[in-house]
Amino acid sequence: MHIAIAGNIGSGKTSLTQLLAKHYNWVPQYEDVADNPYLTSFYEDMQRWSFNLQVFFLNTRFRHIIDIHKQKKSVVQDRTIYEDAYIFAPNLHEMGLMSSRDYNNYLSLFELIDSFIQAPDLLIYLKSDIPTLVSHIQQRGRPYEDLIRLDYLKNLNERYDEWASHYDKGKLLVVDVTKVRFTENKEDLGYVIEQVDAELFGLFTDTEPEKPSPKTRTKRIK
């Protein structure tokens, strides 16, 4: 199985990836942060490096998906290829930080890649408000993240909510991390695990779906 975790910067994707991998004995697939040659430069000058960064992410995540489907074990992935194409790249374009020429080039490349990949068996979206994101970002203390603009973070959050509300590629589980603190509370983590069990293995749950689309079974944890 392929389980993917989506969410804004600082929403807790890596933490939940670690926790679920440990609980289910899944293989964790983490985002390449330390080895990213563009990330620091991007936050210093977004307009100059936006296209380079997004192409790097697109290439890296495509390779991750290929690796995931080669493995015989279940994999839980920290961030998806869809977030780059539907959230980060269009946000940079709208903010004037990526030219239309580069953006259209990027979209054309993504559309080609998308025709060769399958959606994850379950997408977990970590929904958060801005204060929670800022708090998490400050706690982990990555120097380059001190350069993140607040308006950039807000725009991403709005796009995440919009994207999740229309997601129709497969099963979707929405976790409100402002209320469900799975890194701090074992009961909250247990509740998340119960919902994952219900989605993947059909186990009983007392949480009903909220307005599922015809193509997607969506559950929200509040």
DAQUITA-V363639 format. One record per residue. SS is DSSP state (hx for helix, st for strand, lp for the rest). Layout:
# DAQUITA-V363639
ss=SS
ss=SS
This chain:
# DAQUITA-V363639
ss=lp
ss=st
ss=st
ss=st
ss=st
ss=st
ss=st
ss=lp
ss=lp
ss=lp
ss=lp
ss=lp
ss=hx
ss=hx
ss=hx
ss=hx
ss=hx
ss=hx
ss=hx
ss=hx
ss=hx
ss=hx
ss=hx
ss=hx
ss=lp
ss=lp
ss=st
ss=st
ss=st
ss=lp
ss=lp
ss=lp
ss=lp
ss=lp
ss=lp
ss=lp
ss=lp
ss=lp
ss=hx
ss=hx
ss=hx
ss=hx
ss=hx
ss=hx
ss=lp
ss=hx
ss=hx
ss=hx
ss=hx
ss=hx
ss=hx
ss=hx
ss=hx
ss=hx
ss=hx
ss=hx
ss=hx
ss=hx
ss=hx
ss=hx
ss=hx
ss=hx
ss=hx
ss=hx
ss=hx
ss=hx
ss=hx
ss=hx
ss=hx
ss=hx
ss=lp
ss=lp
ss=lp
ss=lp
ss=st
ss=st
ss=st
ss=st
ss=lp
ss=lp
ss=hx
ss=hx
ss=hx
ss=hx
ss=hx
ss=hx
ss=hx
ss=hx
ss=hx
ss=hx
ss=hx
ss=hx
ss=hx
ss=hx
ss=lp
ss=lp
ss=lp
ss=lp
ss=lp
ss=hx
ss=hx
ss=hx
ss=hx
ss=hx
ss=hx
ss=hx
ss=hx
ss=hx
ss=hx
ss=hx
ss=hx
ss=hx
ss=hx
ss=hx
ss=lp
ss=lp
ss=lp
ss=lp
ss=lp
ss=lp
ss=lp
ss=st
ss=st
ss=st
ss=st
ss=st
ss=st
ss=lp
ss=lp
ss=hx
ss=hx
ss=hx
ss=hx
ss=hx
ss=hx
ss=hx
ss=hx
ss=hx
ss=hx
ss=hx
ss=lp
ss=lp
ss=hx
ss=hx
ss=hx
ss=hx
ss=hx
ss=lp
ss=lp
ss=hx
ss=hx
ss=hx
ss=hx
ss=hx
ss=hx
ss=hx
ss=hx
ss=hx
ss=hx
ss=hx
ss=hx
ss=hx
ss=hx
ss=hx
ss=hx
ss=lp
ss=lp
ss=lp
ss=lp
ss=lp
ss=st
ss=st
ss=st
ss=st
ss=st
ss=st
ss=lp
ss=lp
ss=lp
ss=lp
ss=lp
ss=lp
ss=lp
ss=lp
ss=lp
ss=hx
ss=hx
ss=hx
ss=hx
ss=hx
ss=hx
ss=hx
ss=hx
ss=hx
ss=hx
ss=hx
ss=hx
ss=hx
ss=hx
ss=hx
ss=hx
ss=lp
ss=lp
ss=lp
ss=lp
ss=lp
ss=lp
ss=lp
ss=lp
ss=lp
ss=lp
ss=lp
ss=lp
ss=lp
ss=lp
ss=lp
ss=lp
ss=st
ss=st
ss=st
ss=st
ss=lp
